[in-house]
Amino acid sequence: MHPVRRKFLLGSAGTLVSATAIPRFGWAATSYDVVIYGGTPSGILAACSASNQGSSVALILGTSPLGGMPAQGLGATDGSIHGTYGGMTLSFFNRVGRKYNLPFTEKFEPHVAELVFREMLDESKVKIIHGTLKTVHRSGKKISAIALDTHEIVPGKTFIDASYEGDFLAAAGAKWTIGRESRSQYGESAAGYNISPDTIPISAYESPGKLYPSVLPAPKRAVGAADNCVQAYAYRLCLSNEAGNKRSWVKPANYNPDLYIPLKTNYTSFDPTPTQNHKFDLNSNIFPVRWDYAELDTVKRAAIELHHRDWIKGWLYFLSSDPRIPAHYRDEVNSYGLAKDEFVNTENFPVQLYIREARRLVGRQVMTVKDLQTNITKTDSIGIGSYDIDIHPVALYPDGVKHVNQEGTFLPRNLAQVPPYEIPYKALQPNVDELDNLLVSVCISCSHVAWGSIRTETHLMIIGEGAGVAASLAAKSNVPVSNVHVAELQRALEEQGVVLHYTA
């Protein structure tokens, strides 16, 4: 069985943070109906939807800059099937489109995404609070407040964890897991170690018996076994190809071209996606992967983030300058640079690390691949998912002496396809014997394989809107989140234009 964990978050000083009583100094003057932790798009839509239901709402930004990944370089949104979503999620893309004199767009500049999110929060009169989680005040099954590193304590009736890392749900004491389940745990044929090898035709060895630094030794575990691996992280960069608006690639400190040799023949992975105004969204995978990021304290996380920034800067310098890369391709890479008018306070580099996968709640219902492909109808649907299962590699391993295996990808693609599927409200809830007033809108209860589809920002926005309405209803009625009447929840969502059931 894959481990279920209750270990709480480690604070920045390395001390154990737990759900205990906290001193009464520093309490905020206002107690909110709904308190949301995480300035992600999911958290923002949860905040706006709860406020629009008449609840008082506080949005604590946590570790995410306001707007999360769409405001931090992910300007080419992974598309869901049109018609599968409405409500505030559709409104976001409509509002972004109007900034470009378009009726709708899923391609945008980071600063425009942030602007639209701020407008939505302002209109909904959401209180924005800066700070990161320090401790959780909990009595029995009820959370009463979040204490922040700013010494502010924010009380509330109902809480939502909308963070990318799942820090709040862990600190509150909900069950969670991380990594890959075995194939036997949920009957998923693609689960566990060695999901369809994806090879690069180049040796993993820089010399006999010595692997390149980005390649790990092949693990000694059975195919389909559980492990602690998560998808590779990255930064999503905003590039420009306008001469006056691009920053040239620069060799970073501690540059080591050997990190990138195993990817040399895969240089076409530099594939910027056009967004707006001669700008582009660049995706990537960074190796080796630190699978324990979500479980580390803030100091150790910062070190990993620095490594990732240096890695991607070095990768781009390698592609743009190394003589082993074909000249015409170096020229292509050099025709781009970081957009000078984005992220102007951080040398045009985004702040937010792209955390593709972290903790996952183990709650009232664990969504698995069956819920995405066969058992797709749910009586407690809060929205529709429709993006195919897309899992990035978890590591580079040697595959014999002539190939590198990008292990962890989901192939063949026909097995990754999903029809529109309904997302159940129960997947947002901890088990009823754990917590009464917490919902989770990002790190929801699902398997690693199912997360490969659920993880898109569009889906998480849909889930956030559902969580916000549910949290508002629970706060108004002073009932546990598990006791919210599904019919009332669904009626409120449909009144906001959310699509709960899809027919082509």
C-alpha positions in Angstrom: 0.0 0.0 0.0 1.1 3.5 -0.7 1.8 5.4 2.5 -0.8 7.8 4.0 0.8 10.5 6.0 -0.1 12.9 8.7 3.3 14.5 9.3 2.9 18.2 9.6 4.8 20.9 7.8 8.3 21.9 9.0 8.6 25.6 9.6 11.5 27.8 8.3 13.5 27.2 11.4 13.1 23.4 11.1 10.7 23.2 14.0 7.6 21.0 13.9 4.5 22.8 13.1 1.3 21.2 14.3 -2.4 21.9 14.8 -2.2 23.1 18.3 -3.6 25.9 20.4 -1.8 29.2 19.8 -1.5 32.4 21.9 -4.2 34.9 21.6 -1.9 37.9 20.7 -2.0 39.0 17.1 -5.6 37.9 16.4 -7.1 39.7 13.4 -9.9 42.1 14.3 -12.2 40.3 11.8 -13.3 36.7 11.8 -14.2 35.6 8.3 -16.9 33.2 7.1 -14.3 31.7 4.6 -10.5 31.8 4.9 -8.6 30.6 1.9 -4.9 29.7 1.9 -3.1 30.1 -1.5 -3.1 32.9 -4.0 -3.4 30.5 -6.9 -6.1 30.8 -9.6 -8.1 28.1 -7.7 -7.8 30.1 -4.5 -8.8 33.4 -6.2 -11.9 31.8 -7.8 -12.8 30.2 -4.5 -12.5 33.6 -2.8 -14.6 35.4 -5.4 -17.3 32.7 -5.5 -17.6 32.6 -1.7 -17.8 36.4 -1.6 -20.4 36.5 -4.3 -22.5 34.1 -2.2 -22.6 36.8 0.5 -19.8 35.5 2.8 -16.9 37.5 4.3 -13.7 36.2 2.7 -10.0 36.4 3.4 -7.5 35.2 0.8 -4.1 34.5 2.3 -1.5 34.5 -0.5 0.8 32.0 1.2 3.8 31.0 -1.0 2.2 31.9 -4.3 2.4 35.3 -5.9 -1.1 36.5 -6.6 -2.4 34.7 -9.7 -0.2 31.6 -9.4 1.1 30.1 -12.6 -1.0 32.0 -15.2 0.5 35.2 -13.8 3.9 33.6 -13.6 4.6 32.6 -17.2 2.0 29.9 -17.9 0.3 31.9 -20.6 -0.6 29.0 -22.9 -3.3 27.3 -20.9 -3.8 23.6 -21.4 -7.1 23.6 -23.1 -10.2 21.9 -21.8 -13.0 21.1 -24.2 -15.1 24.2 -24.9 -18.5 23.9 -23.4 -17.3 21.8 -20.5 -16.8 24.9 -18.2 -18.6 28.1 -17.5 -19.0 30.3 -14.5 -16.1 32.3 -13.2 -13.6 30.1 -15.0 -15.1 31.1 -18.4 -15.4 34.6 -17.2 -11.7 34.8 -16.5 -10.8 33.8 -20.1 -13.5 36.1 -21.5 -12.1 39.0 -19.5 -8.5 38.3 -20.5 -9.7 38.2 -24.1 -11.3 41.6 -23.8 -7.9 43.0 -22.9 -6.8 42.1 -26.4 -10.1 43.1 -28.1 -11.0 39.4 -28.4 -14.1 37.7 -27.0 -12.1 34.9 -25.4 -8.5 33.7 -25.2 -6.5 31.0 -23.4 -3.3 32.7 -24.6 -2.1 35.7 -22.6 0.7 37.7 -21.1 1.5 37.1 -17.4 0.9 40.7 -16.3 -2.5 40.6 -18.0 -3.5 37.5 -16.1 -2.5 39.1 -12.8 -4.4 42.3 -13.7 -7.6 40.3 -14.4 -7.4 38.3 -11.2 -6.9 41.5 -9.2 -9.9 43.1 -10.9 -12.0 40.0 -10.0 -10.9 40.1 -6.4 -11.5 43.9 -6.1 -15.0 43.5 -7.5 -15.8 40.7 -5.1 -14.4 42.7 -2.1 -12.1 40.0 -1.0 -9.7 40.8 1.8 -6.1 39.9 0.6 -3.6 39.0 3.3 0.1 38.6 2.8 1.9 35.9 4.8 2.7 32.2 4.9 1.5 29.5 7.2 3.1 29.1 10.6 0.6 27.1 12.6 -3.0 26.0 12.6 -5.3 26.5 15.5 -7.6 23.4 15.8 -9.9 22.0 18.5 -11.1 18.5 17.9 -12.3 18.3 14.2 -12.7 22.1 13.8 -10.1 24.6 12.6 -10.5 28.0 14.1 -7.6 30.1 12.8 -4.4 30.2 10.7 -1.3 31.8 12.3 1.1 33.4 9.8 4.8 34.2 9.7 3.8 37.9 10.0 2.4 37.2 13.5 -1.1 37.8 12.3 -3.7 35.2 13.2 -6.7 34.9 10.9 -9.8 33.2 12.4 -12.7 31.8 10.3 -15.6 29.5 10.1 -14.7 27.4 7.0 -11.2 27.0 5.4 -9.9 26.1 2.0 -6.4 24.9 1.1 -5.7 26.3 -2.4 -2.0 26.0 -2.2 0.1 24.2 -4.8 2.0 22.3 -2.1 -0.8 21.3 0.2 0.9 22.9 3.2 -2.3 23.8 5.0 -4.0 20.5 4.8 -0.9 18.8 6.1 -0.5 21.2 9.0 -4.2 20.9 9.9 -3.8 17.1 10.2 -5.6 15.8 7.1 -4.4 12.5 5.6 -2.3 13.0 2.5 0.1 11.2 0.3 2.9 12.0 -2.2 4.4 10.1 -5.1 3.1 7.2 -7.1 0.8 4.4 -6.0 1.4 0.9 -7.0 -0.6 -0.6 -9.9 -2.4 -2.9 -7.4 -3.6 -0.2 -5.0 -6.3 1.3 -7.2 -6.2 -1.2 -10.0 -4.5 1.3 -12.4 -2.5 -0.5 -15.1 -0.3 2.6 -15.7 0.5 3.3 -12.1 3.8 3.0 -10.3 7.4 2.7 -11.5 8.2 2.5 -15.2 5.2 4.1 -16.9 5.8 3.4 -20.6 9.6 4.2 -21.2 10.2 7.4 -23.2 13.8 7.2 -24.5 16.3 9.6 -25.9 18.9 8.1 -28.3 22.0 9.2 -26.5 24.2 7.5 -23.9 23.5 8.3 -20.3 27.3 7.9 -19.5 29.9 10.5 -19.9 32.6 7.8 -19.4 32.4 4.1 -18.7 30.5 3.6 -15.5 30.0 7.3 -14.9 26.5 8.8 -15.4 26.0 12.4 -16.5 25.0 14.5 -13.5 21.3 14.9 -14.5 20.9 11.1 -14.8 20.2 8.9 -11.8 21.1 5.2 -11.4 18.3 3.0 -12.5 16.3 2.0 -9.3 16.0 -1.5 -8.1 12.3 -1.8 -7.8 9.6 -3.8 -9.5 7.7 -2.5 -12.5 4.4 -1.0 -11.1 5.8 -0.6 -7.6 4.9 2.5 -5.5 7.5 5.2 -4.9 7.9 8.8 -3.8 8.4 10.2 -7.3 6.6 13.3 -8.6 6.7 15.0 -12.0 9.6 17.2 -12.9 9.2 20.8 -11.9 10.1 23.8 -14.0 9.8 27.5 -14.5 7.4 28.7 -17.2 9.3 31.6 -19.0 7.7 34.4 -20.9 9.9 35.0 -24.0 9.8 37.7 -26.6 11.2 37.8 -30.2 11.1 41.5 -30.5 14.6 43.0 -30.8 13.9 45.8 -28.3 12.1 43.6 -25.8 14.2 40.6 -25.3 17.0 39.9 -22.8 19.9 37.9 -24.2 20.8 34.5 -22.8 23.5 34.8 -20.1 25.8 32.0 -18.7 24.7 31.5 -15.1 27.1 31.0 -12.2 28.2 27.4 -11.8 27.3 26.6 -15.4 27.9 22.9 -16.2 27.1 21.9 -19.8 27.4 18.2 -18.8 23.9 18.6 -17.1 22.4 19.0 -20.6 24.3 16.5 -22.7 21.7 13.7 -22.1 19.1 16.1 -23.6 21.3 17.2 -26.5 19.5 15.2 -29.2 16.2 16.3 -27.7 17.0 20.0 -28.2 13.7 20.4 -30.1 12.1 20.5 -26.6 12.7 24.2 -26.9 9.4 24.9 -28.4 7.9 28.3 -27.3 4.2 28.6 -27.7 2.9 32.0 -29.0 0.6 33.9 -26.6 0.1 37.7 -27.3 2.1 40.7 -28.5 5.1 38.8 -29.8 5.4 36.8 -26.6 5.8 33.1 -26.0 5.4 30.6 -23.1 8.3 28.2 -22.8 7.9 24.9 -21.0 10.6 22.6 -19.7 11.5 19.7 -17.3 14.4 20.2 -14.9 16.6 17.2 -13.8 17.4 15.6 -11.5 14.1 16.0 -9.7 13.8 16.8 -6.0 10.8 14.6 -5.1 10.8 15.8 -1.5 10.3 19.6 -2.2 6.8 19.8 -0.7 8.0 18.2 2.6 10.9 20.6 3.2 11.1 23.8 5.1 11.2 27.2 3.4 15.0 27.5 3.5 15.5 24.1 1.7 12.7 24.9 -0.7 14.5 28.2 -1.6 17.7 26.3 -2.3 15.8 24.0 -4.7 14.2 26.9 -6.4 17.7 28.5 -6.9 18.9 25.3 -8.4 16.0 25.2 -10.8 16.5 28.8 -11.9 20.2 28.1 -12.6 19.4 24.9 -14.4 17.0 26.5 -16.8 19.3 29.5 -17.4 22.1 27.1 -18.1 19.9 25.0 -20.4 19.0 28.0 -22.5 22.7 29.2 -22.6 23.7 25.7 -23.7 21.1 25.6 -26.5 22.1 29.1 -27.6 25.9 28.7 -27.5 27.2 25.2 -27.3 28.9 24.0 -30.6 27.4 20.6 -30.2 24.0 22.1 -31.0 23.5 22.7 -34.8 24.2 26.3 -35.8 20.7 26.9 -37.3 19.1 25.8 -34.0 21.4 28.0 -31.9 20.3 30.9 -34.1 16.7 29.9 -33.5 17.1 30.0 -29.8 19.0 33.3 -29.9 16.1 34.8 -31.8 14.3 34.8 -28.4 15.0 36.2 -25.0 13.2 36.8 -21.7 10.6 39.5 -22.3 11.9 42.7 -20.8 8.5 44.1 -19.9 7.5 41.1 -17.7 8.7 40.4 -14.2 10.6 43.7 -14.2 11.6 43.4 -10.5 13.3 40.0 -10.9 15.4 40.5 -14.0 12.4 39.3 -16.2 12.4 35.8 -14.5 9.2 34.6 -12.8 9.0 34.1 -9.1 6.8 31.0 -8.9 8.3 27.6 -9.4 6.0 25.4 -11.5 5.1 22.7 -8.9 3.5 20.1 -11.2 2.7 17.8 -8.3 3.0 17.8 -4.5 0.9 16.4 -1.7 -2.5 14.9 -2.5 -5.3 14.7 0.0 -6.5 11.2 0.9 -10.1 12.1 1.5 -13.7 10.9 1.3 -13.3 9.8 -2.4 -10.0 9.2 -4.1 -10.4 9.8 -7.8 -8.6 7.3 -10.0 -8.2 6.7 -13.7 -11.6 4.9 -13.7 -13.2 8.2 -12.6 -11.6 9.8 -15.7 -12.3 7.2 -18.3 -15.2 4.9 -17.4 -17.0 5.9 -14.1 -17.4 9.5 -15.2 -20.8 10.5 -13.9 -21.1 11.7 -10.3 -24.2 12.6 -8.2 -22.2 15.3 -6.4 -20.5 16.8 -9.5 -19.1 20.3 -9.0 -17.7 20.7 -12.5 -16.3 18.9 -15.6 -12.7 17.8 -16.4 -11.7 17.1 -19.9 -7.9 17.4 -20.4 -6.1 14.1 -21.3 -3.8 12.5 -18.8 -0.4 14.3 -19.2 2.4 13.2 -16.9 5.9 14.6 -17.2 9.0 12.5 -16.5 10.0 11.9 -12.9 13.6 11.2 -13.6 16.2 10.4 -16.3 17.6 6.9 -16.0 20.0 4.9 -18.2 18.3 2.6 -20.6 21.1 0.3 -21.6 24.3 2.0 -22.8 22.8 3.9 -25.8 19.7 5.5 -24.5 18.3 7.7 -21.7 14.9 6.9 -20.3 12.6 9.8 -19.4 10.8 7.6 -16.9 7.4 8.4 -15.7 5.6 9.7 -18.9 2.2 8.4 -19.8 2.5 6.5 -23.1 1.0 5.5 -25.5 -1.2 8.5 -25.9 -4.4 6.6 -26.8 -4.4 5.3 -23.2 -4.2 8.8 -21.9 -7.4 10.0 -23.5 -10.3 10.9 -21.4 -13.9 11.9 -22.2 -15.5 14.8 -20.2 -15.7 13.5 -16.7 -17.5 14.9 -13.6 -15.5 16.0 -10.5 -17.1 14.9 -7.2 -17.5 17.2 -4.3 -16.3 14.4 -2.0 -12.8 14.5 -3.6 -12.4 18.0 -1.9 -13.2 16.8 1.6 -11.0 15.1 4.2 -12.5 12.1 5.8 -15.4 12.9 8.1 -13.5 11.6 11.2 -10.7 14.1 10.6 -11.8 17.7 10.0 -15.3 19.3 9.8 -14.5 22.7 8.1 -11.7 22.2 5.6 -12.0 21.8 1.8 -9.1 21.3 -0.6 -9.2 22.9 -4.1 -5.8 22.1 -5.6 -4.2 19.1 -3.9 -7.5 17.2 -4.1 -8.0 13.5 -3.3 -6.8 11.5 -6.3 -4.2 9.1 -7.5 -0.9 10.1 -9.2 -2.3 9.0 -12.6 -5.6 10.8 -12.2 -3.7 13.9 -11.1 -2.1 13.9 -14.6 -5.4 15.2 -16.0 -6.8 17.1 -13.0 -3.7 19.2 -12.5 -4.4 21.9 -15.2 -5.1 25.4 -14.0 -8.5 25.4 -15.8 -9.6 22.3 -13.8 -8.3 23.8 -10.6 -10.2 27.0 -11.2 -13.4 25.0 -11.7 -12.7 23.2 -8.5 -11.9 26.4 -6.7 -15.3 27.9 -7.7 -17.1 24.8 -6.4 -15.1 24.9 -3.1 -15.8 28.6 -2.6 -19.6 28.1 -2.9 -19.6 25.0 -0.7 -17.5 26.7 2.0 -19.9 29.7 1.9 -22.9 27.4 2.4 -21.2 25.5 5.2 -20.3 28.8 7.0 -23.9 30.2 6.6 -25.5 27.1 8.0 -22.8 26.4 10.5 -22.5 22.8 9.4 -19.5 20.6 8.5 -18.5 20.7 4.9 -19.7 17.1 4.5 -23.2 18.1 5.5 -23.6 20.7 2.8 -26.7 19.8 0.8 -25.4 18.7 -2.7 -28.6 19.8 -4.4 -28.3 23.3 -2.9 -24.6 23.5 -3.8 -25.3 22.4 -7.4 -28.1 24.8 -7.7 -25.9 27.7 -6.6 -23.2 26.6 -9.0 -25.6 26.4 -11.9 -26.9 29.9 -11.1 -23.3 31.1 -11.6 -23.1 29.3 -15.0 -21.0 26.3 -13.9 -21.3 23.3 -16.1 -22.0 20.2 -14.0 -23.0 17.7 -16.6 -21.8 17.6 -20.2 -23.3 16.2 -23.3 -21.5 16.7 -26.6 
